Amino acid sequence: MTFWQKFKTGADKRWLHLTAGVMWSGVGIFLTKFAVGWLLPVHWSVQASMTFLGILLAFAIYFLGFSKLAKKNIRRIQDLEHEKPCLFAFQEWKSYPLVALMIALGIFLRLHAPIPKTYLAVMYIGIGASIHYYQHLWGQRTAAVSVVSTGDD
């Protein structure tokens, strides 16, 4: 066993599914919290219209991208060779730089956005709410994997 293998955080594949669902759900809540904070000070009609647009965007993002991505990651986790892969394998390694870029872009937009926060809230609701649906797919898969692995019908 090498020095680095001692520190490997191996976990059952079910934990990878759960980790992905919890992590992406947390990101969705985090983004939605910002959007709500930006919409609270404006008139209720603006709140309602921006929220509606954000929800429409969430459905589009979910059906055009996140649902396919979630299904791809679910299959990827199931196809991992090791029974106890690294806990951080809940997402592809090449995705981590993209996540870092998205975090940096989000911070930049929050601090220096050239558009009003009420409009930015639409994008945050869209991404945040679509990630909640993304988490739902992970939850469905985790439940299915648990039933199969325990032999319950």
Rosetta constraint file for C-alpha pairs under 8 A:
AtomPair CA 1 CA 5 HARMONIC 6.16 0.50
AtomPair CA 1 CA 6 HARMONIC 7.09 0.50
AtomPair CA 2 CA 6 HARMONIC 6.85 0.50
AtomPair CA 3 CA 7 HARMONIC 7.64 0.50
AtomPair CA 4 CA 8 HARMONIC 6.80 0.50
AtomPair CA 8 CA 86 HARMONIC 6.24 0.50
AtomPair CA 9 CA 85 HARMONIC 7.81 0.50
AtomPair CA 9 CA 86 HARMONIC 5.16 0.50
AtomPair CA 9 CA 87 HARMONIC 5.64 0.50
AtomPair CA 10 CA 84 HARMONIC 4.94 0.50
AtomPair CA 10 CA 85 HARMONIC 4.99 0.50
AtomPair CA 10 CA 86 HARMONIC 4.36 0.50
AtomPair CA 10 CA 87 HARMONIC 5.68 0.50
AtomPair CA 11 CA 15 HARMONIC 6.21 0.50
AtomPair CA 11 CA 16 HARMONIC 7.11 0.50
AtomPair CA 11 CA 83 HARMONIC 7.99 0.50
AtomPair CA 11 CA 84 HARMONIC 4.65 0.50
AtomPair CA 11 CA 85 HARMONIC 5.80 0.50
AtomPair CA 11 CA 86 HARMONIC 6.16 0.50
AtomPair CA 11 CA 87 HARMONIC 5.48 0.50
AtomPair CA 12 CA 16 HARMONIC 6.93 0.50
AtomPair CA 12 CA 83 HARMONIC 6.33 0.50
AtomPair CA 12 CA 84 HARMONIC 4.75 0.50
AtomPair CA 12 CA 85 HARMONIC 7.01 0.50
AtomPair CA 13 CA 17 HARMONIC 6.55 0.50
AtomPair CA 13 CA 77 HARMONIC 6.70 0.50
AtomPair CA 13 CA 78 HARMONIC 7.02 0.50
AtomPair CA 13 CA 83 HARMONIC 6.79 0.50
AtomPair CA 13 CA 84 HARMONIC 6.43 0.50
AtomPair CA 13 CA 85 HARMONIC 7.14 0.50
AtomPair CA 14 CA 18 HARMONIC 6.27 0.50
AtomPair CA 14 CA 142 HARMONIC 6.14 0.50
AtomPair CA 14 CA 145 HARMONIC 6.96 0.50
AtomPair CA 14 CA 146 HARMONIC 7.28 0.50
AtomPair CA 15 CA 19 HARMONIC 5.85 0.50
AtomPair CA 15 CA 87 HARMONIC 7.57 0.50
AtomPair CA 16 CA 20 HARMONIC 6.13 0.50
AtomPair CA 16 CA 77 HARMONIC 7.45 0.50
AtomPair CA 16 CA 87 HARMONIC 6.08 0.50
AtomPair CA 16 CA 88 HARMONIC 7.69 0.50
AtomPair CA 16 CA 89 HARMONIC 7.01 0.50
AtomPair CA 16 CA 90 HARMONIC 4.78 0.50
AtomPair CA 17 CA 21 HARMONIC 6.27 0.50
AtomPair CA 17 CA 74 HARMONIC 7.21 0.50
AtomPair CA 17 CA 77 HARMONIC 7.74 0.50
AtomPair CA 17 CA 90 HARMONIC 6.56 0.50
AtomPair CA 17 CA 138 HARMONIC 6.02 0.50
AtomPair CA 17 CA 139 HARMONIC 7.63 0.50
AtomPair CA 17 CA 141 HARMONIC 7.49 0.50
AtomPair CA 17 CA 142 HARMONIC 5.84 0.50
AtomPair CA 18 CA 22 HARMONIC 6.08 0.50
AtomPair CA 18 CA 138 HARMONIC 7.09 0.50
AtomPair CA 18 CA 139 HARMONIC 7.14 0.50
AtomPair CA 18 CA 142 HARMONIC 6.60 0.50
AtomPair CA 19 CA 23 HARMONIC 5.86 0.50
AtomPair CA 19 CA 90 HARMONIC 6.78 0.50
AtomPair CA 20 CA 24 HARMONIC 5.98 0.50
AtomPair CA 20 CA 90 HARMONIC 5.67 0.50
AtomPair CA 20 CA 91 HARMONIC 7.37 0.50
AtomPair CA 20 CA 135 HARMONIC 7.49 0.50
AtomPair CA 20 CA 138 HARMONIC 7.10 0.50
AtomPair CA 21 CA 25 HARMONIC 5.93 0.50
AtomPair CA 21 CA 134 HARMONIC 7.59 0.50
AtomPair CA 21 CA 135 HARMONIC 4.48 0.50
AtomPair CA 21 CA 136 HARMONIC 7.38 0.50
AtomPair CA 21 CA 138 HARMONIC 5.29 0.50
AtomPair CA 21 CA 139 HARMONIC 6.43 0.50
AtomPair CA 22 CA 26 HARMONIC 6.07 0.50
AtomPair CA 22 CA 135 HARMONIC 7.11 0.50
AtomPair CA 23 CA 27 HARMONIC 6.35 0.50
AtomPair CA 24 CA 28 HARMONIC 6.16 0.50
AtomPair CA 24 CA 131 HARMONIC 6.11 0.50
AtomPair CA 24 CA 132 HARMONIC 7.24 0.50
AtomPair CA 24 CA 134 HARMONIC 7.48 0.50
AtomPair CA 24 CA 135 HARMONIC 6.14 0.50
AtomPair CA 25 CA 29 HARMONIC 6.24 0.50
AtomPair CA 25 CA 131 HARMONIC 6.30 0.50
AtomPair CA 25 CA 132 HARMONIC 5.34 0.50
AtomPair CA 25 CA 134 HARMONIC 7.94 0.50
AtomPair CA 25 CA 135 HARMONIC 5.66 0.50
AtomPair CA 26 CA 30 HARMONIC 6.09 0.50
AtomPair CA 27 CA 31 HARMONIC 6.19 0.50
AtomPair CA 27 CA 128 HARMONIC 6.92 0.50
AtomPair CA 27 CA 131 HARMONIC 7.53 0.50
AtomPair CA 28 CA 32 HARMONIC 6.09 0.50
AtomPair CA 28 CA 127 HARMONIC 7.07 0.50
AtomPair CA 28 CA 128 HARMONIC 3.78 0.50
AtomPair CA 28 CA 129 HARMONIC 6.03 0.50
AtomPair CA 28 CA 130 HARMONIC 7.59 0.50
AtomPair CA 28 CA 131 HARMONIC 5.31 0.50
AtomPair CA 28 CA 132 HARMONIC 5.86 0.50
AtomPair CA 29 CA 33 HARMONIC 5.96 0.50
AtomPair CA 29 CA 128 HARMONIC 6.37 0.50
AtomPair CA 29 CA 129 HARMONIC 7.93 0.50
AtomPair CA 29 CA 132 HARMONIC 7.91 0.50
AtomPair CA 30 CA 34 HARMONIC 6.65 0.50
AtomPair CA 30 CA 128 HARMONIC 7.49 0.50
AtomPair CA 31 CA 35 HARMONIC 6.51 0.50
AtomPair CA 31 CA 124 HARMONIC 5.47 0.50
AtomPair CA 31 CA 125 HARMONIC 6.86 0.50
AtomPair CA 31 CA 127 HARMONIC 7.48 0.50
AtomPair CA 31 CA 128 HARMONIC 5.15 0.50
AtomPair CA 32 CA 36 HARMONIC 6.14 0.50
AtomPair CA 32 CA 124 HARMONIC 6.08 0.50
AtomPair CA 32 CA 125 HARMONIC 5.28 0.50
AtomPair CA 32 CA 128 HARMONIC 5.30 0.50
AtomPair CA 32 CA 129 HARMONIC 7.07 0.50
AtomPair CA 33 CA 37 HARMONIC 6.23 0.50
AtomPair CA 34 CA 38 HARMONIC 6.30 0.50
AtomPair CA 34 CA 121 HARMONIC 7.39 0.50
AtomPair CA 34 CA 124 HARMONIC 7.43 0.50
AtomPair CA 35 CA 39 HARMONIC 6.23 0.50
AtomPair CA 35 CA 118 HARMONIC 7.68 0.50
AtomPair CA 35 CA 120 HARMONIC 7.60 0.50
AtomPair CA 35 CA 121 HARMONIC 4.34 0.50
AtomPair CA 35 CA 122 HARMONIC 7.33 0.50
AtomPair CA 35 CA 124 HARMONIC 5.82 0.50
AtomPair CA 35 CA 125 HARMONIC 6.11 0.50
AtomPair CA 36 CA 40 HARMONIC 6.04 0.50
AtomPair CA 36 CA 121 HARMONIC 7.45 0.50
AtomPair CA 37 CA 41 HARMONIC 7.73 0.50
AtomPair CA 38 CA 42 HARMONIC 7.99 0.50
AtomPair CA 38 CA 117 HARMONIC 5.94 0.50
AtomPair CA 38 CA 118 HARMONIC 5.87 0.50
AtomPair CA 38 CA 121 HARMONIC 6.57 0.50
AtomPair CA 39 CA 46 HARMONIC 7.84 0.50
AtomPair CA 39 CA 47 HARMONIC 5.58 0.50
AtomPair CA 39 CA 118 HARMONIC 5.86 0.50
AtomPair CA 39 CA 121 HARMONIC 7.12 0.50
AtomPair CA 40 CA 47 HARMONIC 7.23 0.50
AtomPair CA 42 CA 46 HARMONIC 6.42 0.50
AtomPair CA 42 CA 47 HARMONIC 6.51 0.50
AtomPair CA 43 CA 47 HARMONIC 6.35 0.50
AtomPair CA 44 CA 48 HARMONIC 6.05 0.50
AtomPair CA 45 CA 49 HARMONIC 6.18 0.50
AtomPair CA 46 CA 50 HARMONIC 5.95 0.50
AtomPair CA 47 CA 51 HARMONIC 5.93 0.50
AtomPair CA 48 CA 52 HARMONIC 6.03 0.50
AtomPair CA 49 CA 53 HARMONIC 6.19 0.50
AtomPair CA 50 CA 54 HARMONIC 6.05 0.50
AtomPair CA 50 CA 118 HARMONIC 7.28 0.50
AtomPair CA 50 CA 119 HARMONIC 7.22 0.50
AtomPair CA 50 CA 121 HARMONIC 7.27 0.50
AtomPair CA 50 CA 122 HARMONIC 5.68 0.50
AtomPair CA 51 CA 55 HARMONIC 6.16 0.50
AtomPair CA 51 CA 122 HARMONIC 6.53 0.50
AtomPair CA 51 CA 125 HARMONIC 7.12 0.50
AtomPair CA 52 CA 56 HARMONIC 6.26 0.50
AtomPair CA 53 CA 57 HARMONIC 6.14 0.50
AtomPair CA 53 CA 122 HARMONIC 6.19 0.50
AtomPair CA 53 CA 126 HARMONIC 7.99 0.50
AtomPair CA 54 CA 58 HARMONIC 6.08 0.50
AtomPair CA 54 CA 121 HARMONIC 7.44 0.50
AtomPair CA 54 CA 122 HARMONIC 4.26 0.50
AtomPair CA 54 CA 123 HARMONIC 6.24 0.50
AtomPair CA 54 CA 124 HARMONIC 7.44 0.50
AtomPair CA 54 CA 125 HARMONIC 4.89 0.50
AtomPair CA 54 CA 126 HARMONIC 4.54 0.50
AtomPair CA 55 CA 59 HARMONIC 6.37 0.50
AtomPair CA 55 CA 125 HARMONIC 6.63 0.50
AtomPair CA 55 CA 126 HARMONIC 5.75 0.50
AtomPair CA 55 CA 129 HARMONIC 7.06 0.50
AtomPair CA 56 CA 60 HARMONIC 6.40 0.50
AtomPair CA 56 CA 126 HARMONIC 7.23 0.50
AtomPair CA 57 CA 61 HARMONIC 6.07 0.50
AtomPair CA 57 CA 122 HARMONIC 7.69 0.50
AtomPair CA 57 CA 123 HARMONIC 7.41 0.50
AtomPair CA 57 CA 125 HARMONIC 7.94 0.50
AtomPair CA 57 CA 126 HARMONIC 4.77 0.50
AtomPair CA 57 CA 127 HARMONIC 7.73 0.50
AtomPair CA 58 CA 62 HARMONIC 5.96 0.50
AtomPair CA 58 CA 125 HARMONIC 6.95 0.50
AtomPair CA 58 CA 126 HARMONIC 3.84 0.50
AtomPair CA 58 CA 127 HARMONIC 5.92 0.50
AtomPair CA 58 CA 128 HARMONIC 7.53 0.50
AtomPair CA 58 CA 129 HARMONIC 5.60 0.50
AtomPair CA 58 CA 130 HARMONIC 4.56 0.50
AtomPair CA 59 CA 63 HARMONIC 6.02 0.50
AtomPair CA 59 CA 126 HARMONIC 7.61 0.50
AtomPair CA 59 CA 130 HARMONIC 6.42 0.50
AtomPair CA 60 CA 64 HARMONIC 5.77 0.50
AtomPair CA 61 CA 65 HARMONIC 5.56 0.50
AtomPair CA 61 CA 66 HARMONIC 6.33 0.50
AtomPair CA 61 CA 126 HARMONIC 7.15 0.50
AtomPair CA 61 CA 127 HARMONIC 7.10 0.50
AtomPair CA 61 CA 130 HARMONIC 6.24 0.50
AtomPair CA 62 CA 66 HARMONIC 4.70 0.50
AtomPair CA 62 CA 67 HARMONIC 5.49 0.50
AtomPair CA 62 CA 130 HARMONIC 5.04 0.50
AtomPair CA 62 CA 131 HARMONIC 7.47 0.50
AtomPair CA 62 CA 133 HARMONIC 6.93 0.50
AtomPair CA 62 CA 134 HARMONIC 7.10 0.50
AtomPair CA 63 CA 67 HARMONIC 5.84 0.50
AtomPair CA 63 CA 68 HARMONIC 7.67 0.50
AtomPair CA 64 CA 68 HARMONIC 7.47 0.50
AtomPair CA 65 CA 69 HARMONIC 6.19 0.50
AtomPair CA 66 CA 70 HARMONIC 5.92 0.50
AtomPair CA 66 CA 130 HARMONIC 7.24 0.50
AtomPair CA 66 CA 131 HARMONIC 7.31 0.50
AtomPair CA 66 CA 134 HARMONIC 6.09 0.50
AtomPair CA 67 CA 71 HARMONIC 6.21 0.50
AtomPair CA 67 CA 133 HARMONIC 7.86 0.50
AtomPair CA 67 CA 134 HARMONIC 6.02 0.50
AtomPair CA 67 CA 137 HARMONIC 7.42 0.50
AtomPair CA 68 CA 72 HARMONIC 6.12 0.50
AtomPair CA 69 CA 73 HARMONIC 6.19 0.50
AtomPair CA 70 CA 74 HARMONIC 6.09 0.50
AtomPair CA 70 CA 134 HARMONIC 6.24 0.50
AtomPair CA 70 CA 137 HARMONIC 6.83 0.50
AtomPair CA 70 CA 138 HARMONIC 7.08 0.50
AtomPair CA 71 CA 75 HARMONIC 6.25 0.50
AtomPair CA 71 CA 137 HARMONIC 7.55 0.50
AtomPair CA 72 CA 76 HARMONIC 6.10 0.50
AtomPair CA 73 CA 77 HARMONIC 6.09 0.50
AtomPair CA 73 CA 90 HARMONIC 7.71 0.50
AtomPair CA 73 CA 91 HARMONIC 6.85 0.50
AtomPair CA 73 CA 92 HARMONIC 7.83 0.50
AtomPair CA 74 CA 78 HARMONIC 6.33 0.50
AtomPair CA 74 CA 138 HARMONIC 7.28 0.50
AtomPair CA 74 CA 141 HARMONIC 7.30 0.50
AtomPair CA 75 CA 79 HARMONIC 6.12 0.50
AtomPair CA 76 CA 80 HARMONIC 6.34 0.50
AtomPair CA 77 CA 89 HARMONIC 7.62 0.50
AtomPair CA 77 CA 90 HARMONIC 6.84 0.50
AtomPair CA 80 CA 85 HARMONIC 7.39 0.50
AtomPair CA 81 CA 85 HARMONIC 8.00 0.50
AtomPair CA 85 CA 89 HARMONIC 6.71 0.50
AtomPair CA 89 CA 93 HARMONIC 7.00 0.50
AtomPair CA 91 CA 95 HARMONIC 6.72 0.50
AtomPair CA 91 CA 96 HARMONIC 7.82 0.50
AtomPair CA 92 CA 96 HARMONIC 7.32 0.50
AtomPair CA 94 CA 98 HARMONIC 7.53 0.50
AtomPair CA 95 CA 99 HARMONIC 6.25 0.50
AtomPair CA 96 CA 100 HARMONIC 6.28 0.50
AtomPair CA 97 CA 101 HARMONIC 6.20 0.50
AtomPair CA 98 CA 102 HARMONIC 6.16 0.50
AtomPair CA 99 CA 103 HARMONIC 6.16 0.50
AtomPair CA 100 CA 104 HARMONIC 6.21 0.50
AtomPair CA 101 CA 105 HARMONIC 6.10 0.50
AtomPair CA 102 CA 106 HARMONIC 6.02 0.50
AtomPair CA 103 CA 107 HARMONIC 6.21 0.50
AtomPair CA 104 CA 108 HARMONIC 6.15 0.50
AtomPair CA 105 CA 109 HARMONIC 6.08 0.50
AtomPair CA 106 CA 110 HARMONIC 6.15 0.50
AtomPair CA 107 CA 111 HARMONIC 6.19 0.50
AtomPair CA 108 CA 112 HARMONIC 5.59 0.50
AtomPair CA 108 CA 113 HARMONIC 6.94 0.50
AtomPair CA 109 CA 113 HARMONIC 4.37 0.50
AtomPair CA 109 CA 114 HARMONIC 7.91 0.50
AtomPair CA 110 CA 117 HARMONIC 7.87 0.50
AtomPair CA 113 CA 117 HARMONIC 7.64 0.50
AtomPair CA 115 CA 119 HARMONIC 6.77 0.50
AtomPair CA 115 CA 120 HARMONIC 6.93 0.50
AtomPair CA 116 CA 120 HARMONIC 6.51 0.50
AtomPair CA 117 CA 121 HARMONIC 5.92 0.50
AtomPair CA 118 CA 122 HARMONIC 7.13 0.50
AtomPair CA 119 CA 123 HARMONIC 7.39 0.50
AtomPair CA 120 CA 124 HARMONIC 6.41 0.50
AtomPair CA 121 CA 125 HARMONIC 5.93 0.50
AtomPair CA 122 CA 126 HARMONIC 6.03 0.50
AtomPair CA 123 CA 127 HARMONIC 6.12 0.50
AtomPair CA 124 CA 128 HARMONIC 5.69 0.50
AtomPair CA 125 CA 129 HARMONIC 5.64 0.50
AtomPair CA 126 CA 130 HARMONIC 6.03 0.50
AtomPair CA 127 CA 131 HARMONIC 6.15 0.50
AtomPair CA 128 CA 132 HARMONIC 6.63 0.50
AtomPair CA 129 CA 133 HARMONIC 6.76 0.50
AtomPair CA 130 CA 134 HARMONIC 6.27 0.50
AtomPair CA 131 CA 135 HARMONIC 6.14 0.50
AtomPair CA 132 CA 136 HARMONIC 6.39 0.50
AtomPair CA 133 CA 137 HARMONIC 6.65 0.50
AtomPair CA 134 CA 138 HARMONIC 6.70 0.50
AtomPair CA 135 CA 139 HARMONIC 6.17 0.50
AtomPair CA 136 CA 140 HARMONIC 6.21 0.50
AtomPair CA 137 CA 141 HARMONIC 6.18 0.50
AtomPair CA 138 CA 142 HARMONIC 6.00 0.50
AtomPair CA 139 CA 143 HARMONIC 6.15 0.50
AtomPair CA 140 CA 144 HARMONIC 6.23 0.50
AtomPair CA 141 CA 145 HARMONIC 6.03 0.50
AtomPair CA 142 CA 146 HARMONIC 6.11 0.50
AtomPair CA 143 CA 147 HARMONIC 6.31 0.50
AtomPair CA 144 CA 148 HARMONIC 6.24 0.50
AtomPair CA 145 CA 149 HARMONIC 5.96 0.50
AtomPair CA 146 CA 150 HARMONIC 6.06 0.50
AtomPair CA 147 CA 151 HARMONIC 6.02 0.50
AtomPair CA 147 CA 152 HARMONIC 5.29 0.50
AtomPair CA 147 CA 153 HARMONIC 6.95 0.50
AtomPair CA 148 CA 152 HARMONIC 6.62 0.50
AtomPair CA 148 CA 153 HARMONIC 7.97 0.50
